[in-house]
């Protein structure tokens, strides 16, 4: 199948992007890496009348460290962030999550912000951003705003981004001394979307666990530093509270069981990595 007809703008400035989004409204889409959008266009799941290409704006292709956070622009490809020499030292959780994203071929085209914008409930990068309490920078012809990850994702491929807004960058908090980080996931094959994915951050006084692939959007919960039996009880409650879904890959009960087992394993690894 071929995409429906659309107009194409190769944006030369950020102001041109904002103007095109304002004019196009709900019928406009940003295209960067295109790893999610192009298949949706081909299947006519998405039928925009205007595509705005942002990949020729150098100001969006930057990785910067600002105020103890990584600022990753909308034009930064996943492979570029993964290859950034400072990533493991600055934020090992995001580095670990990126290794699970698709394959080398798709990471060479897909962008970090594109994955956040797509907001697939099984995707690794929205999960990692939520676990780290990161944020999304949005801009439009009207204003700029910063939205915490926990407020940004609202459902299956649904976010609080307005029709006239561009995800200009994401903010990823840098690692904190004394914290341990771990990421694990279970999928049918490496590179597939996760059936269940877990991201854990272990502190001296407790742990934060984020779960993806189970409900309509990733979810996170903080636990005190408990003993083994108390942790099992806490994971049981977390798994039960998630609005798990059945699909052709797994049942809701199977996903909840994975949350308990994979969640514990991820937490234990994060605790071992504390330094």
C-alpha positions as protocol buffer text, in pm:
chain_id: "A"
residue {
  index: 1
  type: UNK
  ca { x: 0 y: 0 z: 0 }
}
residue {
  index: 2
  type: UNK
  ca { x: 116 y: 355 z: -70 }
}
residue {
  index: 3
  type: UNK
  ca { x: 77 y: 659 z: 157 }
}
residue {
  index: 4
  type: UNK
  ca { x: -207 y: 902 z: 98 }
}
residue {
  index: 5
  type: UNK
  ca { x: -106 y: 1226 z: -74 }
}
residue {
  index: 6
  type: UNK
  ca { x: 66 y: 1488 z: 140 }
}
residue {
  index: 7
  type: UNK
  ca { x: 268 y: 1808 z: 110 }
}
residue {
  index: 8
  type: UNK
  ca { x: 630 y: 1813 z: 227 }
}
residue {
  index: 9
  type: UNK
  ca { x: 830 y: 2095 z: 387 }
}
residue {
  index: 10
  type: UNK
  ca { x: 1204 y: 2071 z: 444 }
}
residue {
  index: 11
  type: UNK
  ca { x: 1232 y: 2320 z: 728 }
}
residue {
  index: 12
  type: UNK
  ca { x: 1528 y: 2555 z: 724 }
}
residue {
  index: 13
  type: UNK
  ca { x: 1463 y: 2729 z: 1056 }
}
residue {
  index: 14
  type: UNK
  ca { x: 1288 y: 2655 z: 1383 }
}
residue {
  index: 15
  type: UNK
  ca { x: 1050 y: 2943 z: 1313 }
}
residue {
  index: 16
  type: UNK
  ca { x: 949 y: 2774 z: 987 }
}
residue {
  index: 17
  type: UNK
  ca { x: 869 y: 2453 z: 1180 }
}
residue {
  index: 18
  type: UNK
  ca { x: 654 y: 2644 z: 1428 }
}
residue {
  index: 19
  type: UNK
  ca { x: 470 y: 2831 z: 1152 }
}
residue {
  index: 20
  type: UNK
  ca { x: 400 y: 2511 z: 958 }
}
residue {
  index: 21
  type: UNK
  ca { x: 269 y: 2335 z: 1268 }
}
residue {
  index: 22
  type: UNK
  ca { x: 44 y: 2631 z: 1347 }
}
residue {
  index: 23
  type: UNK
  ca { x: -95 y: 2635 z: 993 }
}
residue {
  index: 24
  type: UNK
  ca { x: -127 y: 2257 z: 958 }
}
residue {
  index: 25
  type: UNK
  ca { x: -283 y: 2184 z: 1296 }
}
residue {
  index: 26
  type: UNK
  ca { x: -387 y: 1821 z: 1349 }
}
residue {
  index: 27
  type: UNK
  ca { x: -317 y: 1745 z: 981 }
}
residue {
  index: 28
  type: UNK
  ca { x: 57 y: 1818 z: 1015 }
}
residue {
  index: 29
  type: UNK
  ca { x: 322 y: 1572 z: 1130 }
}
residue {
  index: 30
  type: UNK
  ca { x: 689 y: 1610 z: 1215 }
}
residue {
  index: 31
  type: UNK
  ca { x: 920 y: 1365 z: 1041 }
}
residue {
  index: 32
  type: UNK
  ca { x: 1272 y: 1302 z: 1169 }
}
residue {
  index: 33
  type: UNK
  ca { x: 1400 y: 943 z: 1159 }
}
residue {
  index: 34
  type: UNK
  ca { x: 1072 y: 811 z: 1023 }
}
residue {
  index: 35
  type: UNK
  ca { x: 1113 y: 462 z: 1168 }
}
residue {
  index: 36
  type: UNK
  ca { x: 762 y: 466 z: 1315 }
}
residue {
  index: 37
  type: UNK
  ca { x: 587 y: 724 z: 1099 }
}
residue {
  index: 38
  type: UNK
  ca { x: 683 y: 592 z: 754 }
}
residue {
  index: 39
  type: UNK
  ca { x: 531 y: 244 z: 809 }
}
residue {
  index: 40
  type: UNK
  ca { x: 218 y: 409 z: 948 }
}
residue {
  index: 41
  type: UNK
  ca { x: 200 y: 628 z: 637 }
}
residue {
  index: 42
  type: UNK
  ca { x: 243 y: 327 z: 410 }
}
residue {
  index: 43
  type: UNK
  ca { x: -38 y: 139 z: 583 }
}
residue {
  index: 44
  type: UNK
  ca { x: -247 y: 459 z: 593 }
}
residue {
  index: 45
  type: UNK
  ca { x: -283 y: 432 z: 967 }
}
residue {
  index: 46
  type: UNK
  ca { x: -159 y: 793 z: 963 }
}
residue {
  index: 47
  type: UNK
  ca { x: -294 y: 1023 z: 691 }
}
residue {
  index: 48
  type: UNK
  ca { x: -141 y: 1370 z: 744 }
}
residue {
  index: 49
  type: UNK
  ca { x: -173 y: 1629 z: 471 }
}
residue {
  index: 50
  type: UNK
  ca { x: 161 y: 1789 z: 561 }
}
residue {
  index: 51
  type: UNK
  ca { x: 500 y: 1644 z: 664 }
}
residue {
  index: 52
  type: UNK
  ca { x: 758 y: 1879 z: 818 }
}
residue {
  index: 53
  type: UNK
  ca { x: 1116 y: 1753 z: 794 }
}
residue {
  index: 54
  type: UNK
  ca { x: 1331 y: 1881 z: 1084 }
}
residue {
  index: 55
  type: UNK
  ca { x: 1649 y: 1684 z: 1018 }
}
residue {
  index: 56
  type: UNK
  ca { x: 1834 y: 1973 z: 851 }
}
residue {
  index: 57
  type: UNK
  ca { x: 1833 y: 2204 z: 1155 }
}
residue {
  index: 58
  type: UNK
  ca { x: 2176 y: 2193 z: 1325 }
}
residue {
  index: 59
  type: UNK
  ca { x: 2040 y: 2343 z: 1648 }
}
residue {
  index: 60
  type: UNK
  ca { x: 1826 y: 2031 z: 1695 }
}
residue {
  index: 61
  type: UNK
  ca { x: 2114 y: 1786 z: 1649 }
}
residue {
  index: 62
  type: UNK
  ca { x: 2298 y: 1866 z: 1973 }
}
residue {
  index: 63
  type: UNK
  ca { x: 2374 y: 1663 z: 2284 }
}
residue {
  index: 64
  type: UNK
  ca { x: 2451 y: 1898 z: 2572 }
}
residue {
  index: 65
  type: UNK
  ca { x: 2505 y: 1874 z: 2947 }
}
residue {
  index: 66
  type: UNK
  ca { x: 2312 y: 2144 z: 3133 }
}
residue {
  index: 67
  type: UNK
  ca { x: 2244 y: 2165 z: 3507 }
}
residue {
  index: 68
  type: UNK
  ca { x: 2321 y: 1797 z: 3576 }
}
residue {
  index: 69
  type: UNK
  ca { x: 2103 y: 1677 z: 3289 }
}
residue {
  index: 70
  type: UNK
  ca { x: 2159 y: 1568 z: 2930 }
}
residue {
  index: 71
  type: UNK
  ca { x: 1969 y: 1779 z: 2679 }
}
residue {
  index: 72
  type: UNK
  ca { x: 1913 y: 1571 z: 2365 }
}
residue {
  index: 73
  type: UNK
  ca { x: 1777 y: 1761 z: 2067 }
}
residue {
  index: 74
  type: UNK
  ca { x: 1499 y: 1645 z: 1837 }
}
residue {
  index: 75
  type: UNK
  ca { x: 1743 y: 1570 z: 1555 }
}
residue {
  index: 76
  type: UNK
  ca { x: 1973 y: 1340 z: 1755 }
}
residue {
  index: 77
  type: UNK
  ca { x: 1961 y: 987 z: 1625 }
}
residue {
  index: 78
  type: UNK
  ca { x: 1952 y: 697 z: 1870 }
}
residue {
  index: 79
  type: UNK
  ca { x: 2281 y: 562 z: 1734 }
}
residue {
  index: 80
  type: UNK
  ca { x: 2448 y: 902 z: 1784 }
}
residue {
  index: 81
  type: UNK
  ca { x: 2348 y: 916 z: 2150 }
}
residue {
  index: 82
  type: UNK
  ca { x: 2453 y: 555 z: 2205 }
}
residue {
  index: 83
  type: UNK
  ca { x: 2794 y: 631 z: 2048 }
}
residue {
  index: 84
  type: UNK
  ca { x: 2841 y: 952 z: 2250 }
}
residue {
  index: 85
  type: UNK
  ca { x: 3158 y: 887 z: 2455 }
}
residue {
  index: 86
  type: UNK
  ca { x: 3016 y: 1037 z: 2775 }
}
residue {
  index: 87
  type: UNK
  ca { x: 2683 y: 853 z: 2782 }
}
residue {
  index: 88
  type: UNK
  ca { x: 2771 y: 556 z: 3003 }
}
residue {
  index: 89
  type: UNK
  ca { x: 2939 y: 777 z: 3260 }
}
residue {
  index: 90
  type: UNK
  ca { x: 2667 y: 1041 z: 3249 }
}
residue {
  index: 91
  type: UNK
  ca { x: 2363 y: 811 z: 3246 }
}
residue {
  index: 92
  type: UNK
  ca { x: 2412 y: 432 z: 3236 }
}
residue {
  index: 93
  type: UNK
  ca { x: 2040 y: 353 z: 3246 }
}
residue {
  index: 94
  type: UNK
  ca { x: 1970 y: 532 z: 2918 }
}
residue {
  index: 95
  type: UNK
  ca { x: 2275 y: 367 z: 2765 }
}
residue {
  index: 96
  type: UNK
  ca { x: 2145 y: 24 z: 2867 }
}
residue {
  index: 97
  type: UNK
  ca { x: 1794 y: 98 z: 2739 }
}
residue {
  index: 98
  type: UNK
  ca { x: 1921 y: 211 z: 2397 }
}
residue {
  index: 99
  type: UNK
  ca { x: 2081 y: -129 z: 2338 }
}
residue {
  index: 100
  type: UNK
  ca { x: 1732 y: -283 z: 2343 }
}
residue {
  index: 101
  type: UNK
  ca { x: 1583 y: -36 z: 2093 }
}
residue {
  index: 102
  type: UNK
  ca { x: 1521 y: -208 z: 1760 }
}
residue {
  index: 103
  type: UNK
  ca { x: 1837 y: -300 z: 1572 }
}
residue {
  index: 104
  type: UNK
  ca { x: 2154 y: -117 z: 1466 }
}
residue {
  index: 105
  type: UNK
  ca { x: 1992 y: -36 z: 1132 }
}
residue {
  index: 106
  type: UNK
  ca { x: 1685 y: 129 z: 1286 }
}
residue {
  index: 107
  type: UNK
  ca { x: 1887 y: 309 z: 1554 }
}
residue {
  index: 108
  type: UNK
  ca { x: 2100 y: 464 z: 1280 }
}
residue {
  index: 109
  type: UNK
  ca { x: 1788 y: 642 z: 1151 }
}
residue {
  index: 110
  type: UNK
  ca { x: 1548 y: 668 z: 1443 }
}
residue {
  index: 111
  type: UNK
  ca { x: 1571 y: 966 z: 1679 }
}
residue {
  index: 112
  type: UNK
  ca { x: 1552 y: 977 z: 2057 }
}
residue {
  index: 113
  type: UNK
  ca { x: 1277 y: 1239 z: 2059 }
}
residue {
  index: 114
  type: UNK
  ca { x: 1088 y: 1052 z: 1788 }
}
residue {
  index: 115
  type: UNK
  ca { x: 1053 y: 751 z: 2017 }
}
residue {
  index: 116
  type: UNK
  ca { x: 932 y: 977 z: 2298 }
}
residue {
  index: 117
  type: UNK
  ca { x: 681 y: 1144 z: 2062 }
}
residue {
  index: 118
  type: UNK
  ca { x: 550 y: 809 z: 1935 }
}
residue {
  index: 119
  type: UNK
  ca { x: 486 y: 699 z: 2295 }
}
residue {
  index: 120
  type: UNK
  ca { x: 445 y: 329 z: 2230 }
}
residue {
  index: 121
  type: UNK
  ca { x: 368 y: 167 z: 2570 }
}
residue {
  index: 122
  type: UNK
  ca { x: 625 y: -106 z: 2501 }
}
residue {
  index: 123
  type: UNK
  ca { x: 906 y: 126 z: 2388 }
}
residue {
  index: 124
  type: UNK
  ca { x: 1225 y: 147 z: 2591 }
}
residue {
  index: 125
  type: UNK
  ca { x: 1306 y: 519 z: 2578 }
}
residue {
  index: 126
  type: UNK
  ca { x: 977 y: 652 z: 2720 }
}
residue {
  index: 127
  type: UNK
  ca { x: 1018 y: 397 z: 3001 }
}
residue {
  index: 128
  type: UNK
  ca { x: 1376 y: 507 z: 3076 }
}
residue {
  index: 129
  type: UNK
  ca { x: 1278 y: 875 z: 3070 }
}
residue {
  index: 130
  type: UNK
  ca { x: 996 y: 809 z: 3317 }
}
residue {
  index: 131
  type: UNK
  ca { x: 1218 y: 603 z: 3546 }
}
residue {
  index: 132
  type: UNK
  ca { x: 1476 y: 884 z: 3561 }
}
residue {
  index: 133
  type: UNK
  ca { x: 1211 y: 1155 z: 3616 }
}
residue {
  index: 134
  type: UNK
  ca { x: 1319 y: 1328 z: 3298 }
}
residue {
  index: 135
  type: UNK
  ca { x: 1129 y: 1594 z: 3108 }
}
residue {
  index: 136
  type: UNK
  ca { x: 1021 y: 1697 z: 2759 }
}
residue {
  index: 137
  type: UNK
  ca { x: 1082 y: 2045 z: 2614 }
}
residue {
  index: 138
  type: UNK
  ca { x: 801 y: 2164 z: 2389 }
}
residue {
  index: 139
  type: UNK
  ca { x: 800 y: 2476 z: 2172 }
}
residue {
  index: 140
  type: UNK
  ca { x: 553 y: 2646 z: 1940 }
}
residue {
  index: 141
  type: UNK
  ca { x: 494 y: 2984 z: 1777 }
}
residue {
  index: 142
  type: UNK
  ca { x: 317 y: 3084 z: 2101 }
}
residue {
  index: 143
  type: UNK
  ca { x: 550 y: 2973 z: 2381 }
}
residue {
  index: 144
  type: UNK
  ca { x: 783 y: 2717 z: 2529 }
}
residue {
  index: 145
  type: UNK
  ca { x: 710 y: 2477 z: 2811 }
}
residue {
  index: 146
  type: UNK
  ca { x: 869 y: 2193 z: 3000 }
}
residue {
  index: 147
  type: UNK
  ca { x: 664 y: 1885 z: 3091 }
}
residue {
  index: 148
  type: UNK
  ca { x: 774 y: 1614 z: 3335 }
}
residue {
  index: 149
  type: UNK
  ca { x: 778 y: 1265 z: 3185 }
}
residue {
  index: 150
  type: UNK
  ca { x: 523 y: 1143 z: 3440 }
}
residue {
  index: 151
  type: UNK
  ca { x: 277 y: 1403 z: 3304 }
}
residue {
  index: 152
  type: UNK
  ca { x: 368 y: 1374 z: 2937 }
}
residue {
  index: 153
  type: UNK
  ca { x: 257 y: 1016 z: 2859 }
}
residue {
  index: 154
  type: UNK
  ca { x: -120 y: 980 z: 2882 }
}
residue {
  index: 155
  type: UNK
  ca { x: -206 y: 654 z: 2702 }
}
residue {
  index: 156
  type: UNK
  ca { x: -134 y: 434 z: 2401 }
}
residue {
  index: 157
  type: UNK
  ca { x: 63 y: 657 z: 2163 }
}
residue {
  index: 158
  type: UNK
  ca { x: -91 y: 954 z: 2339 }
}
residue {
  index: 159
  type: UNK
  ca { x: 83 y: 1252 z: 2501 }
}
residue {
  index: 160
  type: UNK
  ca { x: 12 y: 1604 z: 2620 }
}
residue {
  index: 161
  type: UNK
  ca { x: 184 y: 1758 z: 2315 }
}
residue {
  index: 162
  type: UNK
  ca { x: -38 y: 2013 z: 2143 }
}
residue {
  index: 163
  type: UNK
  ca { x: -99 y: 2000 z: 1769 }
}
residue {
  index: 164
  type: UNK
  ca { x: 112 y: 2312 z: 1716 }
}
residue {
  index: 165
  type: UNK
  ca { x: 399 y: 2199 z: 1941 }
}
residue {
  index: 166
  type: UNK
  ca { x: 737 y: 2050 z: 1854 }
}
residue {
  index: 167
  type: UNK
  ca { x: 926 y: 1824 z: 2092 }
}
residue {
  index: 168
  type: UNK
  ca { x: 1243 y: 2030 z: 2074 }
}
residue {
  index: 169
  type: UNK
  ca { x: 1447 y: 1822 z: 2319 }
}
residue {
  index: 170
  type: UNK
  ca { x: 1431 y: 1580 z: 2610 }
}
residue {
  index: 171
  type: UNK
  ca { x: 1606 y: 1630 z: 2943 }
}
residue {
  index: 172
  type: UNK
  ca { x: 1766 y: 1318 z: 3092 }
}
residue {
  index: 173
  type: UNK
  ca { x: 1897 y: 1356 z: 3450 }
}
residue {
  index: 174
  type: UNK
  ca { x: 2261 y: 1256 z: 3490 }
}
residue {
  index: 175
  type: UNK
  ca { x: 2356 y: 969 z: 3720 }
}
residue {
  index: 176
  type: UNK
  ca { x: 2369 y: 1038 z: 4092 }
}
residue {
  index: 177
  type: UNK
  ca { x: 2664 y: 917 z: 4298 }
}
residue {
  index: 178
  type: UNK
  ca { x: 2565 y: 622 z: 4516 }
}
residue {
  index: 179
  type: UNK
  ca { x: 2279 y: 515 z: 4289 }
}
residue {
  index: 180
  type: UNK
  ca { x: 2269 y: 191 z: 4090 }
}
residue {
  index: 181
  type: UNK
  ca { x: 2093 y: 155 z: 3755 }
}
residue {
  index: 182
  type: UNK
  ca { x: 1964 y: -149 z: 3566 }
}
residue {
  index: 183
  type: UNK
  ca { x: 1746 y: -223 z: 3264 }
}
residue {
  index: 184
  type: UNK
  ca { x: 1599 y: -558 z: 3158 }
}
residue {
  index: 185
  type: UNK
  ca { x: 1329 y: -667 z: 2920 }
}
residue {
  index: 186
  type: UNK
  ca { x: 1157 y: -978 z: 2790 }
}
residue {
  index: 187
  type: UNK
  ca { x: 1052 y: -1000 z: 2424 }
}
residue {
  index: 188
  type: UNK
  ca { x: 993 y: -1274 z: 2171 }
}
residue {
  index: 189
  type: UNK
  ca { x: 1311 y: -1173 z: 1988 }
}
residue {
  index: 190
  type: UNK
  ca { x: 1577 y: -912 z: 2050 }
}
residue {
  index: 191
  type: UNK
  ca { x: 1469 y: -596 z: 1875 }
}
residue {
  index: 192
  type: UNK
  ca { x: 1096 y: -665 z: 1911 }
}
residue {
  index: 193
  type: UNK
  ca { x: 888 y: -442 z: 2134 }
}
residue {
  index: 194
  type: UNK
  ca { x: 898 y: -562 z: 2491 }
}
residue {
  index: 195
  type: UNK
  ca { x: 632 y: -788 z: 2639 }
}
residue {
  index: 196
  type: UNK
  ca { x: 758 y: -651 z: 2971 }
}
residue {
  index: 197
  type: UNK
  ca { x: 1048 y: -409 z: 3030 }
}
residue {
  index: 198
  type: UNK
  ca { x: 1185 y: -294 z: 3365 }
}
residue {
  index: 199
  type: UNK
  ca { x: 1407 y: -2 z: 3462 }
}
residue {
  index: 200
  type: UNK
  ca { x: 1533 y: 24 z: 3819 }
}
residue {
  index: 201
  type: UNK
  ca { x: 1722 y: 288 z: 4016 }
}
residue {
  index: 202
  type: UNK
  ca { x: 1856 y: 176 z: 4354 }
}
residue {
  index: 203
  type: UNK
  ca { x: 1928 y: 435 z: 4622 }
}
residue {
  index: 204
  type: UNK
  ca { x: 2051 y: 388 z: 4976 }
}
residue {
  index: 205
  type: UNK
  ca { x: 1701 y: 444 z: 5113 }
}
residue {
  index: 206
  type: UNK
  ca { x: 1499 y: 259 z: 4852 }
}
residue {
  index: 207
  type: UNK
  ca { x: 1442 y: 182 z: 4486 }
}
residue {
  index: 208
  type: UNK
  ca { x: 1242 y: 319 z: 4195 }
}
residue {
  index: 209
  type: UNK
  ca { x: 1101 y: 67 z: 3947 }
}
residue {
  index: 210
  type: UNK
  ca { x: 941 y: 156 z: 3614 }
}
residue {
  index: 211
  type: UNK
  ca { x: 748 y: -95 z: 3403 }
}
residue {
  index: 212
  type: UNK
  ca { x: 672 y: -84 z: 3031 }
}
residue {
  index: 213
  type: UNK
  ca { x: 476 y: -312 z: 2797 }
}
residue {
  index: 214
  type: UNK
  ca { x: 203 y: -394 z: 3050 }
}
residue {
  index: 215
  type: UNK
  ca { x: -43 y: -103 z: 3061 }
}
residue {
  index: 216
  type: UNK
  ca { x: -139 y: 173 z: 2818 }
}
residue {
  index: 217
  type: UNK
  ca { x: 169 y: 377 z: 2914 }
}
residue {
  index: 218
  type: UNK
  ca { x: 477 y: 314 z: 3130 }
}
residue {
  index: 219
  type: UNK
  ca { x: 431 y: 329 z: 3507 }
}
residue {
  index: 220
  type: UNK
  ca { x: 675 y: 385 z: 3793 }
}
residue {
  index: 221
  type: UNK
  ca { x: 667 y: 329 z: 4167 }
}
residue {
  index: 222
  type: UNK
  ca { x: 906 y: 401 z: 4454 }
}
residue {
  index: 223
  type: UNK
  ca { x: 968 y: 138 z: 4722 }
}
residue {
  index: 224
  type: UNK
  ca { x: 1151 y: 172 z: 5055 }
}
residue {
  index: 225
  type: UNK
  ca { x: 1467 y: -35 z: 5103 }
}
residue {
  index: 226
  type: UNK
  ca { x: 1286 y: -350 z: 5217 }
}
residue {
  index: 227
  type: UNK
  ca { x: 1386 y: -709 z: 5285 }
}
residue {
  index: 228
  type: UNK
  ca { x: 1319 y: -989 z: 5039 }
}
residue {
  index: 229
  type: UNK
  ca { x: 969 y: -1087 z: 5150 }
}
residue {
  index: 230
  type: UNK
  ca { x: 852 y: -727 z: 5177 }
}
residue {
  index: 231
  type: UNK
  ca { x: 983 y: -658 z: 4828 }
}
residue {
  index: 232
  type: UNK
  ca { x: 788 y: -957 z: 4694 }
}
residue {
  index: 233
  type: UNK
  ca { x: 472 y: -817 z: 4852 }
}
residue {
  index: 234
  type: UNK
  ca { x: 540 y: -471 z: 4707 }
}
residue {
  index: 235
  type: UNK
  ca { x: 595 y: -616 z: 4358 }
}
residue {
  index: 236
  type: UNK
  ca { x: 273 y: -818 z: 4390 }
}
residue {
  index: 237
  type: UNK
  ca { x: 81 y: -500 z: 4467 }
}
residue {
  index: 238
  type: UNK
  ca { x: 245 y: -310 z: 4183 }
}
residue {
  index: 239
  type: UNK
  ca { x: 172 y: -590 z: 3934 }
}
residue {
  index: 240
  type: UNK
  ca { x: -189 y: -612 z: 4050 }
}
residue {
  index: 241
  type: UNK
  ca { x: -241 y: -236 z: 4025 }
}
residue {
  index: 242
  type: UNK
  ca { x: -122 y: -219 z: 3664 }
}
residue {
  index: 243
  type: UNK
  ca { x: -402 y: -230 z: 3409 }
}
residue {
  index: 244
  type: UNK
  ca { x: -241 y: -516 z: 3218 }
}
residue {
  index: 245
  type: UNK
  ca { x: -368 y: -603 z: 2872 }
}
residue {
  index: 246
  type: UNK
  ca { x: -408 y: -922 z: 2669 }
}
residue {
  index: 247
  type: UNK
  ca { x: -278 y: -933 z: 2313 }
}
residue {
  index: 248
  type: UNK
  ca { x: -147 y: -1190 z: 2066 }
}
residue {
  index: 249
  type: UNK
  ca { x: 193 y: -1194 z: 2243 }
}
residue {
  index: 250
  type: UNK
  ca { x: 92 y: -1251 z: 2606 }
}
residue {
  index: 251
  type: UNK
  ca { x: -199 y: -1252 z: 2848 }
}
residue {
  index: 252
  type: UNK
  ca { x: -243 y: -993 z: 3122 }
}
residue {
  index: 253
  type: UNK
  ca { x: -169 y: -1256 z: 3390 }
}
residue {
  index: 254
  type: UNK
  ca { x: 152 y: -1358 z: 3214 }
}
residue {
  index: 255
  type: UNK
  ca { x: 263 y: -995 z: 3204 }
}
residue {
  index: 256
  type: UNK
  ca { x: 190 y: -951 z: 3575 }
}
residue {
  index: 257
  type: UNK
  ca { x: 396 y: -1261 z: 3654 }
}
residue {
  index: 258
  type: UNK
  ca { x: 683 y: -1119 z: 3451 }
}
residue {
  index: 259
  type: UNK
  ca { x: 660 y: -791 z: 3643 }
}
residue {
  index: 260
  type: UNK
  ca { x: 719 y: -983 z: 3966 }
}
residue {
  index: 261
  type: UNK
  ca { x: 1010 y: -1194 z: 3840 }
}
residue {
  index: 262
  type: UNK
  ca { x: 1179 y: -950 z: 3603 }
}
residue {
  index: 263
  type: UNK
  ca { x: 1116 y: -659 z: 3838 }
}
residue {
  index: 264
  type: UNK
  ca { x: 1292 y: -835 z: 4126 }
}
residue {
  index: 265
  type: UNK
  ca { x: 1584 y: -931 z: 3901 }
}
residue {
  index: 266
  type: UNK
  ca { x: 1622 y: -574 z: 3775 }
}
residue {
  index: 267
  type: UNK
  ca { x: 1610 y: -430 z: 4128 }
}
residue {
  index: 268
  type: UNK
  ca { x: 1873 y: -678 z: 4248 }
}
residue {
  index: 269
  type: UNK
  ca { x: 2104 y: -584 z: 3961 }
}
residue {
  index: 270
  type: UNK
  ca { x: 2058 y: -213 z: 4032 }
}
residue {
  index: 271
  type: UNK
  ca { x: 2146 y: -271 z: 4396 }
}
residue {
  index: 272
  type: UNK
  ca { x: 2465 y: -452 z: 4294 }
}
residue {
  index: 273
  type: UNK
  ca { x: 2559 y: -155 z: 4074 }
}
residue {
  index: 274
  type: UNK
  ca { x: 2535 y: 106 z: 4348 }
}
residue {
  index: 275
  type: UNK
  ca { x: 2859 y: 302 z: 4373 }
}
